Amino acid sequence: MSKQKQDIRALTKEELRTFFTEHGDKAFRGNQVYEWLWHKAARNFDEMTNLSLATREMLENNFVINHIAVDKMQRSKDGTIKNAIKLHDNLIVESVLIPSKTRTTACVSSQVGCSLDCNFCATARLKKMRNLNADEIYDQVVEIDKQSQLYHNHKLSNIVFMGMGEPLLNYNNVMEAIDKITSDEGLGMSSKRITLSTVGIPKMIKRMADEKVKFNLAVSLHSAIDEVRSKLMPINDSNNLESLLESLQYWYEKTQRKITFEYVVFKNHNDKQKDIDALVNYCKKVPSKVNLISYNTIGEEEFQTADKSVIDIYVKQLESNGIIVNIRRSRGDDIDAACGQLANNMSAN
């Protein structure tokens, strides 16, 4: 029985250089292959045209490139594109291209499914099957950049880790992917154009701060009252608002970058005056801004968007307290591509 080939993208540049010297070739050949794999995002060895046929055959005999494939693509009436991404083991994740007048944003996934049980999120209905590798995260960005150039005539401008899964529960692979995305040897994108969104895992937020990451941080808050937040997001039972706040204050102290709070206003859950007051008070304790997000239904009667009048009060009180607030409109909800809806194409054929 033939041995299973290793995915070549699991090797560092130095390991590639060593591979070639051990096979009687020059070390710089590893540099060439590394450039093909990352900067040029080659999907197969035949694309590596500055390598001899014999060298490409040697690579083919020893390695594979487990590249993702866009299995299905849907385009929304607002220009949003949702991709069902097939992985090498036939599992599916979803990623989204979100266009605006001035930029395009890639919303990428970090896990197959999700282990968290946020009650209003479709992805939470799926069991977590596995973490994505760094190259699988990277490939999503490459594919969406191609779509951005094809359909919107300019390169991808922003990336948000707001797709399927919790990025901080796949910490090492997510950080490696971001390193590759921002490296001049990879896609060369600016860290300032990347936002990692998390439910809020304090010890991991502190770890990011200690490692002096350069990207932006968004936290899915949805309530600044523990009892309410725990009903919406059970992880709050083990990572409560006080411990989250302490980690965010630590983040700001280390990075000097504001936190963005993602906040959906639900009817009968967090639409009372006490909810508004609690959010204002929480935001005052750490430099932050708030994105108020339209709720995107997943067929649960328990969760509905709050009345516009309530959202207006949220905006008025946040602004009167000097807190920046933006209202984020749903994009791609007609193809189930909006926040919290990523699950509908999920399969494990």
C-alpha positions as CSV (number, residue, x, y, z in Angstrom):
1,M,0.0,0.0,0.0
2,S,1.4,3.4,-1.0
3,K,2.0,5.9,1.7
4,Q,-0.2,8.9,1.9
5,K,1.5,12.0,0.5
6,Q,2.1,15.0,2.7
7,D,0.5,18.3,1.9
8,I,3.4,20.4,0.8
9,R,2.0,23.5,2.3
10,A,2.6,22.1,5.7
11,L,6.3,22.6,5.2
12,T,8.2,25.8,6.1
13,K,10.4,27.5,3.5
14,E,13.5,26.1,5.4
15,E,12.0,22.5,5.3
16,L,11.5,22.9,1.5
17,R,15.1,24.0,1.1
18,T,16.2,21.0,3.1
19,F,14.1,18.7,1.0
20,F,15.8,19.8,-2.2
21,T,19.3,19.6,-0.8
22,E,18.6,16.1,0.4
23,H,17.4,15.2,-3.1
24,G,20.6,16.5,-4.8
25,D,19.2,19.8,-5.9
26,K,20.0,23.4,-4.9
27,A,18.4,24.9,-1.8
28,F,17.1,27.9,-3.6
29,R,14.7,25.6,-5.4
30,G,12.8,25.5,-2.1
31,N,12.4,29.3,-2.3
32,Q,10.9,29.0,-5.8
33,V,8.4,26.4,-4.7
34,Y,7.5,28.4,-1.7
35,E,6.8,31.4,-3.9
36,W,4.6,29.3,-6.1
37,L,2.7,27.9,-3.2
38,W,1.9,31.1,-1.4
39,H,2.6,34.3,-3.4
40,K,1.3,32.8,-6.7
41,A,-1.2,30.4,-5.0
42,A,-0.5,27.5,-7.4
43,R,-3.1,24.8,-7.4
44,N,-0.9,22.1,-8.8
45,F,2.7,21.4,-9.6
46,D,2.3,21.8,-13.3
47,E,1.8,25.5,-12.8
48,M,5.3,25.8,-11.5
49,T,6.7,26.6,-15.0
50,N,10.2,27.7,-13.9
51,L,10.9,24.2,-12.6
52,S,12.0,21.4,-14.8
53,L,9.6,18.6,-15.7
54,A,11.7,16.2,-13.6
55,T,11.5,18.4,-10.6
56,R,7.8,18.8,-10.9
57,E,7.4,15.0,-11.2
58,M,9.5,14.6,-8.1
59,L,7.2,16.9,-6.2
60,E,4.2,15.1,-7.5
61,N,5.6,11.8,-6.3
62,N,6.2,13.1,-2.8
63,F,3.5,15.7,-2.1
64,V,0.0,16.9,-2.7
65,I,-1.5,20.4,-2.7
66,N,-4.8,20.1,-0.9
67,H,-6.3,23.1,-2.5
68,I,-9.9,24.1,-1.8
69,A,-12.5,24.2,-4.6
70,V,-15.6,26.5,-4.9
71,D,-18.3,23.8,-5.0
72,K,-21.2,26.2,-5.4
73,M,-21.5,29.9,-5.8
74,Q,-24.6,32.1,-5.2
75,R,-24.9,35.8,-6.1
76,S,-27.3,38.0,-4.2
77,K,-29.3,40.8,-5.7
78,D,-27.0,43.3,-3.7
79,G,-23.8,41.8,-5.3
80,T,-22.9,39.6,-2.3
81,I,-21.4,36.3,-3.3
82,K,-21.7,33.2,-1.1
83,N,-19.3,30.3,-1.7
84,A,-19.7,26.7,-0.6
85,I,-16.1,25.7,-0.3
86,K,-15.2,22.0,-0.7
87,L,-12.2,20.9,1.3
88,H,-9.9,18.0,0.4
89,D,-11.8,15.6,2.6
90,N,-15.1,16.6,1.0
91,L,-16.3,18.7,4.0
92,I,-17.9,22.0,3.2
93,V,-17.5,25.5,4.7
94,E,-18.9,28.8,3.5
95,S,-17.3,32.1,2.7
96,V,-18.7,35.4,1.5
97,L,-17.7,38.3,-0.6
98,I,-19.4,41.5,0.6
99,P,-19.1,44.5,-1.8
100,S,-19.7,48.1,-1.1
101,K,-19.2,51.3,-3.2
102,T,-15.5,51.7,-2.2
103,R,-14.3,48.2,-1.1
104,T,-14.9,44.5,-1.1
105,T,-14.7,42.4,2.1
106,A,-14.0,38.7,2.4
107,C,-15.8,36.9,5.3
108,V,-13.9,33.7,5.9
109,S,-14.5,30.6,8.0
110,S,-12.0,29.1,10.5
111,Q,-13.7,25.9,11.5
112,V,-16.0,23.3,9.9
113,G,-19.1,23.8,12.0
114,C,-18.8,25.4,15.5
115,S,-18.6,24.1,19.0
116,L,-20.4,27.1,20.5
117,D,-24.1,27.2,21.0
118,C,-25.1,30.8,20.4
119,N,-28.9,30.3,20.2
120,F,-29.6,32.7,17.4
121,C,-26.9,31.5,14.9
122,A,-27.4,28.9,12.2
123,T,-23.8,27.8,12.3
124,A,-24.3,26.8,15.9
125,R,-26.7,24.1,14.9
126,L,-23.8,22.3,13.2
127,K,-21.4,20.2,15.3
128,K,-17.8,21.1,15.0
129,M,-16.1,18.6,12.7
130,R,-12.6,20.0,12.6
131,N,-10.4,23.1,12.5
132,L,-9.4,24.5,9.1
133,N,-5.7,24.4,8.3
134,A,-3.9,27.7,7.6
135,D,-3.7,27.0,3.9
136,E,-7.5,26.4,3.8
137,I,-8.1,29.7,5.4
138,Y,-5.6,31.4,3.0
139,D,-7.2,29.8,0.0
140,Q,-10.6,31.3,0.8
141,V,-9.0,34.7,0.7
142,V,-7.3,33.9,-2.7
143,E,-10.6,32.8,-4.2
144,I,-12.6,35.8,-3.0
145,D,-9.9,38.1,-4.3
146,K,-10.3,36.5,-7.7
147,Q,-14.1,37.1,-7.5
148,S,-13.5,40.7,-6.4
149,Q,-11.4,41.4,-9.4
150,L,-13.8,39.5,-11.8
151,Y,-17.1,41.0,-10.6
152,H,-16.0,44.3,-9.0
153,N,-12.9,45.2,-11.0
154,H,-10.6,45.7,-8.0
155,K,-8.6,43.7,-5.6
156,L,-10.0,42.5,-2.3
157,S,-9.6,45.3,0.3
158,N,-10.7,43.8,3.6
159,I,-10.9,40.5,5.5
160,V,-13.2,39.6,8.4
161,F,-13.0,36.4,10.4
162,M,-16.7,36.2,10.9
163,G,-17.6,33.1,8.9
164,M,-18.2,29.6,10.4
165,G,-16.4,28.7,13.6
166,E,-14.7,30.6,16.5
167,P,-11.3,31.8,15.3
168,L,-9.8,31.8,18.8
169,L,-10.5,28.1,19.2
170,N,-8.3,27.5,16.1
171,Y,-5.7,29.9,17.3
172,N,-2.5,28.6,15.8
173,N,-3.8,28.0,12.3
174,V,-5.7,31.3,12.2
175,M,-2.5,33.2,13.3
176,E,-0.4,31.3,10.7
177,A,-3.0,32.1,8.0
178,I,-2.9,35.8,8.9
179,D,0.9,35.8,8.9
180,K,0.8,34.4,5.4
181,I,-1.9,36.8,4.2
182,T,0.0,39.8,5.4
183,S,3.5,38.6,4.4
184,D,5.2,40.0,1.3
185,E,5.8,36.4,0.4
186,G,2.1,35.7,0.6
187,L,-0.7,38.2,-0.3
188,G,0.9,41.3,1.1
189,M,-2.3,42.6,2.6
190,S,-2.2,45.1,5.5
191,S,-3.0,43.9,9.0
192,K,-5.1,47.0,9.5
193,R,-7.5,45.7,6.9
194,I,-8.1,42.4,8.8
195,T,-10.6,42.0,11.6
196,L,-10.9,38.9,13.8
197,S,-14.3,38.5,15.4
198,T,-14.7,36.4,18.5
199,V,-17.4,35.5,21.1
200,G,-14.8,36.7,23.6
201,I,-12.4,34.2,25.1
202,P,-10.4,36.2,27.7
203,K,-7.2,34.1,27.9
204,M,-6.8,34.0,24.1
205,I,-7.5,37.8,23.8
206,K,-4.7,38.4,26.3
207,R,-2.4,36.0,24.3
208,M,-3.0,38.0,21.1
209,A,-2.2,41.2,22.9
210,D,1.0,39.7,24.3
211,E,2.0,38.5,20.8
212,K,1.4,42.1,19.6
213,V,-0.8,41.2,16.7
214,K,-1.5,44.1,14.3
215,F,-5.1,43.3,13.1
216,N,-8.4,44.6,14.6
217,L,-10.5,42.9,17.2
218,A,-14.3,42.6,17.2
219,V,-16.3,41.0,19.9
220,S,-19.8,39.6,19.6
221,L,-21.4,41.1,22.7
222,H,-25.2,41.3,22.2
223,S,-25.7,42.1,25.9
224,A,-23.8,43.8,28.7
225,I,-25.9,42.0,31.3
226,D,-24.6,38.6,32.3
227,E,-28.0,36.9,32.7
228,V,-29.2,38.1,29.3
229,R,-25.9,37.3,27.5
230,S,-25.8,33.8,28.9
231,K,-29.2,33.1,27.5
232,L,-28.1,34.3,24.0
233,M,-24.5,32.9,24.3
234,P,-24.0,30.1,26.7
235,I,-20.2,30.6,26.6
236,N,-20.8,33.6,28.8
237,D,-21.3,31.2,31.7
238,S,-17.6,30.3,31.7
239,N,-16.3,33.6,30.2
240,N,-18.4,36.3,31.8
241,L,-18.6,40.0,31.1
242,E,-16.2,41.0,33.9
243,S,-13.5,38.6,32.8
244,L,-14.1,39.6,29.1
245,L,-13.8,43.3,30.1
246,E,-10.5,42.8,31.9
247,S,-9.0,41.0,28.8
248,L,-10.2,43.9,26.6
249,Q,-8.7,46.5,28.8
250,Y,-5.5,44.5,28.6
251,W,-5.8,44.3,24.8
252,Y,-6.1,48.1,24.6
253,E,-3.3,48.7,27.0
254,K,-1.0,46.5,24.9
255,T,-2.2,47.5,21.4
256,Q,-3.7,50.9,21.7
257,R,-6.5,49.8,19.3
258,K,-10.2,50.2,20.0
259,I,-12.4,47.2,20.2
260,T,-15.5,46.9,18.0
261,F,-18.6,45.4,19.8
262,E,-20.9,43.6,17.4
263,Y,-24.4,43.9,18.9
264,V,-27.7,42.5,17.6
265,V,-30.8,44.1,19.1
266,F,-33.4,41.3,19.6
267,K,-37.1,41.9,20.4
268,N,-37.9,40.9,24.0
269,H,-34.3,39.9,24.8
270,N,-32.1,43.1,24.9
271,D,-34.5,45.9,23.9
272,K,-35.2,47.4,27.3
273,Q,-33.8,50.6,28.7
274,K,-31.7,48.6,31.2
275,D,-30.1,46.9,28.3
276,I,-29.2,50.2,26.6
277,D,-27.8,51.6,29.9
278,A,-25.7,48.5,30.5
279,L,-24.1,48.7,27.0
280,V,-23.3,52.4,27.4
281,N,-21.7,51.7,30.8
282,Y,-19.7,48.8,29.5
283,C,-18.4,50.8,26.5
284,K,-17.3,53.6,28.8
285,K,-14.9,51.1,30.5
286,V,-12.8,50.4,27.5
287,P,-12.1,52.4,24.3
288,S,-14.6,50.9,21.8
289,K,-17.2,51.5,19.2
290,V,-20.4,49.6,18.5
291,N,-21.8,48.0,15.3
292,L,-25.6,47.5,15.7
293,I,-26.5,44.6,13.4
294,S,-29.8,43.7,11.8
295,Y,-30.9,40.2,12.9
296,N,-31.0,37.7,10.1
297,T,-33.7,35.1,10.7
298,I,-32.8,31.4,10.8
299,G,-36.5,30.3,11.3
300,E,-36.5,30.6,15.1
301,E,-39.7,32.4,16.3
302,E,-37.9,33.2,19.6
303,F,-35.6,35.6,17.9
304,Q,-36.8,38.6,16.0
305,T,-35.4,42.0,15.1
306,A,-36.2,44.7,17.6
307,D,-38.4,47.6,16.6
308,K,-36.6,50.4,14.8
309,S,-37.6,52.8,17.6
310,V,-35.5,50.8,20.0
311,I,-32.5,50.8,17.7
312,D,-32.9,54.6,17.4
313,I,-32.7,54.9,21.2
314,Y,-29.6,52.8,21.3
315,V,-28.0,55.0,18.7
316,K,-29.0,58.2,20.4
317,Q,-27.8,57.2,23.9
318,L,-24.5,55.8,22.6
319,E,-23.8,58.9,20.6
320,S,-24.7,61.2,23.4
321,N,-22.1,59.4,25.5
322,G,-19.4,59.9,22.9
323,I,-19.4,56.3,21.7
324,I,-19.1,55.8,17.9
325,V,-22.0,53.6,16.6
326,N,-22.7,52.3,13.2
327,I,-25.8,50.5,11.9
328,R,-24.7,47.5,9.8
329,R,-27.3,46.6,7.3
330,S,-27.8,43.0,6.2
331,R,-26.0,41.9,3.1
332,G,-26.8,38.8,1.1
333,D,-29.7,37.7,3.3
334,D,-31.7,36.6,0.2
335,I,-29.1,33.8,-0.3
336,D,-28.6,33.1,3.4
337,A,-25.2,34.8,3.4
338,A,-25.8,37.3,6.1
339,C,-24.4,37.2,9.6
340,G,-25.5,34.1,11.5
341,Q,-26.9,32.4,8.5
342,L,-23.9,30.4,7.3
343,A,-25.0,26.8,7.4
344,N,-27.5,26.2,4.6
345,N,-25.0,24.6,2.1
346,M,-23.3,22.5,4.8
347,S,-22.8,18.9,4.0
348,A,-20.3,16.1,4.5
349,N,-20.6,14.0,1.4
